[in-house]
Amino acid sequence: METRRLHLLVELSRLGSMRAVADTVGTTTSTVSQQLAVLAREVGAALTEPDGRRVRLTPAGRRLAEHAAVILAAVETARSDLAPDTEPNGTLRVAGFATAIRLYLLPLVTSLAASHPRLHVLVREHEPAEALALLAADGTDLALTYDYNLAPTITDPAVHTTALWTAPWGLGVPACADVPDAADSPGLFAHFRTQDWIVNSRNTADETVVRTLGSMAGFTPRITHQADSLELVQGMITAGLGVGLLPIGTPTFPGVRLMPLIGPQVLLRAYAVARRGRLAWPPLTLVTGLLASRSATTSPNGPHLPP
């Protein structure tokens, strides 16, 4: 049933004549009559009956008019609720990597609880590929993801990506290791070519970076260990299990030395990703904007943040 026809029925119930309805909605009496006839066929019941030179609603017509008033009110409420200029409310589902949630999203959740009490943020921790899969399956509204300048993510035309922040990464090696002076990234990698390499267990981006720099240095890194936790990566390095990428600026274990990667630099790039067509939804617009603002004021040249 079209809401336009329900509106005509409600107006007929209120005004009592086809002509009055036509004058009110700015159409002809014939059009009103035709639309109500279509509505009657849709519901399978007569909605009007002759009453002298006019018509009146049948019992079924009166009952449907009561339902229609409720339906139209609900539709109007939904339109107002979803209008771009309305106060954000409802549940916003966010899936993202740990650092983006912990250091960028959670502080916003705390402030939003006071400024927008009708907005509820549902949080799930996921690596980029997992978060993007949820976004594609409509399992989340906003995905917080990352890639590296040496391992860029392929852009999906079905989504819109908002750049957040960048942070430089380095190579974590044993503190006791002999390291070359002023080596560029391939030179530093070449120095550790005989070492085992530690990569992420839930994302392939850092493995791509390791293999790319290894190729530039003329060797294939021997990737043997995987860990999602950066603390565990540092523990593995301390235990002598290998070397791996770590964010510059992160506190290091006593047994770990963090070497900068330059020429080329390795940069993590963080994003907020949403499906196109939903960008005007007030909760999504608000939170994406706040994340971008927080990213702009939290300089990557200050604390460097791990995922």
C-alpha positions in Angstrom: 0.0 0.0 0.0 1.3 3.4 -1.0 1.4 6.0 1.8 -0.1 8.5 -0.7 -3.3 6.5 -1.0 -3.5 6.0 2.8 -3.2 9.7 3.2 -6.2 10.3 0.9 -8.2 7.8 2.9 -7.3 9.6 6.2 -8.3 12.9 4.6 -11.6 11.5 3.4 -12.3 10.2 6.9 -11.5 13.7 8.3 -13.2 15.9 5.6 -16.1 13.7 4.5 -16.1 14.4 0.8 -14.0 13.6 -2.2 -14.1 17.2 -3.4 -12.8 18.5 0.0 -10.0 15.9 -0.2 -9.1 17.0 -3.7 -9.0 20.6 -2.8 -6.9 20.0 0.3 -4.2 17.9 -1.5 -4.3 19.9 -4.7 -5.6 17.3 -7.2 -8.9 16.4 -8.8 -11.9 14.6 -7.4 -11.5 11.9 -10.2 -7.9 11.3 -9.1 -8.9 10.9 -5.5 -11.7 8.4 -6.5 -9.3 6.4 -8.7 -6.6 6.2 -6.0 -9.1 5.0 -3.4 -10.4 2.4 -5.8 -6.8 1.1 -6.2 -6.4 1.0 -2.5 -9.6 -1.0 -2.1 -8.4 -3.5 -4.6 -5.1 -3.8 -2.8 -6.7 -4.6 0.6 -9.5 -6.7 -1.0 -12.4 -4.8 0.7 -14.8 -2.0 -0.2 -13.7 1.2 1.5 -16.4 3.6 0.4 -20.1 3.4 -0.3 -22.7 5.8 -1.8 -24.3 8.3 0.6 -26.7 10.3 -1.6 -24.6 12.4 -3.9 -21.5 11.8 -1.7 -19.7 8.8 -0.4 -18.9 7.6 3.1 -16.5 5.1 4.5 -17.6 1.5 5.0 -16.7 -0.1 8.4 -13.6 -1.6 6.6 -12.8 1.9 5.3 -13.1 3.4 8.8 -10.9 0.6 10.3 -8.2 1.0 7.6 -8.3 4.8 8.1 -7.5 4.2 11.8 -4.5 2.0 10.8 -3.5 4.5 8.1 -3.3 7.3 10.7 -0.9 5.3 12.8 1.1 4.2 9.7 1.5 7.7 8.4 2.6 9.0 11.8 5.2 6.3 12.0 6.5 7.1 8.5 6.7 10.8 9.4 8.6 9.9 12.6 11.0 7.8 10.6 11.6 10.6 8.1 12.3 13.1 10.9 14.5 10.6 12.7 16.6 10.0 9.6 16.8 13.6 8.3 20.3 14.9 7.8 19.7 17.8 10.2 18.1 15.8 13.0 19.8 15.0 16.3 21.9 11.8 15.8 20.2 8.8 17.6 20.0 5.1 17.3 22.7 2.4 17.2 25.9 2.9 15.2 27.9 -0.3 14.7 31.6 0.2 14.5 34.2 -2.5 13.7 37.9 -1.6 13.8 41.4 -2.4 14.9 42.4 -2.1 18.6 44.3 1.2 18.5 41.6 3.1 16.6 39.0 1.9 19.1 41.1 2.4 22.2 42.7 5.8 21.5 40.3 7.4 19.1 36.8 5.9 19.3 36.4 5.2 23.1 37.1 8.8 24.2 34.4 9.9 21.7 32.0 7.3 23.1 32.4 8.8 26.6 31.7 12.4 25.4 28.8 11.2 23.2 27.1 9.7 26.1 26.7 13.2 27.5 26.2 15.2 24.3 24.0 12.7 22.4 22.4 10.3 25.0 20.1 8.8 22.3 23.1 7.6 20.3 24.5 4.2 21.2 27.8 3.0 19.7 28.3 -0.8 19.4 32.0 -1.7 19.2 33.6 -4.8 17.8 37.4 -5.3 17.5 38.5 -6.6 14.1 41.5 -6.4 11.8 40.9 -4.5 8.5 40.0 -7.5 6.3 37.5 -8.7 8.9 36.0 -5.2 9.4 35.6 -4.6 5.6 33.9 -8.0 5.2 31.4 -7.1 7.9 30.8 -3.8 6.1 30.1 -5.5 2.8 27.7 -7.9 4.5 25.9 -5.1 6.4 27.3 -6.4 9.7 28.6 -3.0 10.6 28.0 0.6 9.7 31.6 2.0 10.1 34.9 0.1 9.6 38.1 1.5 11.1 40.9 0.1 9.0 44.6 0.6 8.1 47.1 -0.1 5.4 50.7 0.8 4.7 52.1 3.1 2.0 54.1 0.0 0.8 51.0 -2.2 0.9 48.0 -0.1 -0.1 44.5 -1.4 0.1 42.6 -1.7 -3.2 39.8 0.8 -3.2 36.2 -0.6 -3.4 33.9 1.7 -5.4 31.0 0.7 -3.2 32.5 2.3 -0.1 33.7 5.8 0.9 37.0 6.2 2.7 37.9 9.0 5.1 41.6 9.4 5.8 42.3 9.6 9.6 46.0 9.6 10.6 49.4 8.2 9.6 52.2 6.9 11.8 55.7 5.7 10.9 56.9 2.2 11.7 60.3 0.7 12.3 62.0 -2.6 12.6 62.1 -4.2 16.1 65.3 -6.1 16.6 67.1 -7.6 19.7 68.6 -4.9 21.9 72.0 -6.7 21.7 72.0 -7.0 17.9 74.7 -5.3 15.9 73.1 -2.8 13.6 74.5 -0.9 10.7 75.0 2.9 10.9 72.7 5.2 8.9 71.3 2.3 6.8 68.3 2.8 4.6 65.3 0.4 4.8 66.7 -2.2 2.3 70.1 -2.0 3.9 68.7 -2.5 7.4 66.6 -5.5 6.1 69.6 -6.9 4.4 71.5 -6.9 7.6 68.9 -9.2 9.2 68.4 -11.4 6.2 69.4 -14.5 8.1 66.9 -13.9 10.8 63.4 -15.3 11.1 60.6 -12.7 10.6 57.5 -12.1 12.7 54.3 -10.9 11.0 50.6 -10.3 12.0 48.5 -13.4 12.4 45.2 -11.7 11.3 46.3 -9.3 8.6 48.6 -9.6 5.6 49.6 -5.9 5.1 52.8 -6.0 7.3 53.9 -9.3 5.6 53.6 -7.5 2.3 55.7 -4.7 3.6 58.3 -7.2 4.9 58.4 -9.0 1.6 58.6 -5.8 -0.4 61.5 -4.4 1.5 63.2 -7.8 1.5 62.9 -7.9 -2.3 64.4 -4.5 -2.5 67.3 -5.8 -0.4 67.7 -8.8 -2.7 66.4 -11.6 -0.5 63.2 -13.4 0.5 62.5 -13.0 4.2 62.0 -16.3 6.1 58.6 -15.7 7.7 58.1 -18.2 10.5 56.1 -16.6 13.4 52.8 -14.8 13.5 51.3 -12.7 16.3 48.4 -10.2 16.5 49.5 -8.6 19.8 52.4 -6.2 19.4 53.4 -7.0 23.0 53.7 -10.6 22.0 55.8 -9.6 18.9 58.2 -7.8 21.3 58.2 -10.9 23.6 59.2 -13.0 20.6 62.0 -10.6 19.7 63.3 -10.7 23.3 63.2 -14.5 23.2 65.4 -14.5 20.1 62.7 -15.8 17.8 63.2 -13.2 15.1 62.6 -9.5 14.1 59.4 -7.7 13.1 57.7 -4.4 12.3 56.7 -2.2 15.3 55.3 1.4 15.4 57.8 4.2 16.1 57.2 5.7 19.5 55.7 2.6 21.2 57.3 1.8 24.5 59.8 -1.0 23.9 60.7 -4.0 26.1 64.3 -3.8 27.6 65.3 -6.6 25.2 64.0 -4.8 22.1 65.6 -2.0 20.0 63.4 -0.2 17.5 65.2 0.9 14.3 63.6 3.6 12.1 62.9 2.7 8.5 63.8 5.4 5.9 64.3 5.4 2.2 61.6 4.2 1.8 59.7 5.1 5.0 57.0 2.7 6.2 53.8 4.5 7.1 50.7 3.1 8.6 47.6 4.9 7.3 44.3 4.7 9.2 40.9 5.2 7.6 37.2 5.3 8.5 35.2 3.4 5.8 31.4 3.5 5.2 29.1 2.2 2.5 28.1 4.8 -0.1 24.5 5.9 0.2 24.6 5.9 4.0 27.0 8.9 4.5 24.1 11.3 5.3 22.9 9.2 8.2 23.4 11.6 11.2 25.1 9.1 13.6 27.5 8.0 10.9 28.2 11.6 9.8 28.8 12.7 13.4 31.1 9.9 14.5 33.1 10.0 11.2 33.6 13.7 11.6 34.6 13.5 15.2 37.2 10.7 14.4 38.6 12.9 11.6 38.8 15.9 14.0 40.5 13.9 16.7 43.0 12.4 14.2 43.9 16.0 13.1 44.5 17.1 16.6 46.4 14.0 17.7 49.6 14.5 15.8 51.4 11.4 14.5 54.6 13.2 15.3 53.7 12.9 18.9 52.8 9.5 20.3 53.0 6.9 17.5 50.2 4.4 17.8 50.2 0.7 17.2 47.2 -1.1 15.7 
